[in-house]
């Protein structure tokens, strides 16, 4: 999956420009219940502003509150923010969110114009959809053997179940892996018996969660 498939497009975002005052930015952040805002000039992403950046400066500033609130956010925003391209794979943005510890990662298009952002919520929503939340979940332990996964999915398909998603996890126990499947099926009990009759060890079944 690509970044462009999970990003929040700029048209749906609340943004500010560098000349916006501190007061305007704080009011906007509070009214939208946000943590930070993208700072955009024309079509370009130029930085990010948050109440944290503003307050850090305010505590050490000798200006009156009224004067301070009229200062432009350009004096407080963070400008060296790593970005991703729309055509990058999703994993690039996920890795950056984790390593950079930021609320969002900006996205630019092939013309270097600001296109949107990737947030933690967008990532988790996408992963939930990919994993097939709401369908029956089956966990099967398998040995690392050539063709074993193909055999497992073939049995499930032949039984008439629709595989919504599949993931293999290394549990670091000898040569075992856990295969986590989400399937669309009416009678999972009979499917489990079919798998076990064919030598597969079903470790867990959760219905429609």
Number of C-alpha atoms within 10 A of each C-alpha: 12 15 23 22 15 22 22 18 15 17 9 8 12 14 19 20 21 18 13 15 19 23 16 15 23 21 12 17 19 13 9 10 9 14 14 22 23 25 23 18 15 9 13 13 23 20 22 27 27 20 18 12 16 19 12 11 13 15 8 8 11 10 10 9 10 9 10 17 18 13 15 18 26 19 15 21 20 16 13 9 14 13 18 20 21 22 15 14 15 20 13 14 28 18 11 16 19 11 9 12 10 13 17 26 24 25 27 21 14 10 8 12 15 24 22 26 25 25 20 16 12 16 19 13 12 15 13 12 13 14 17 20 15 15 19 20 23 19 19 20 18 19 13 13 9 8 8 13 14 9 12 17 16 12 15 18 13 9 14 13 18 14 17 17 17 17 11 15 11 12 11 9 7 9 11 15 17 19 19 20 22 27 23 20 18 12 9 18 10 11 17 20 14 15 17 13 10 12 11 17 16 17 13 12 17 13 15 14 10
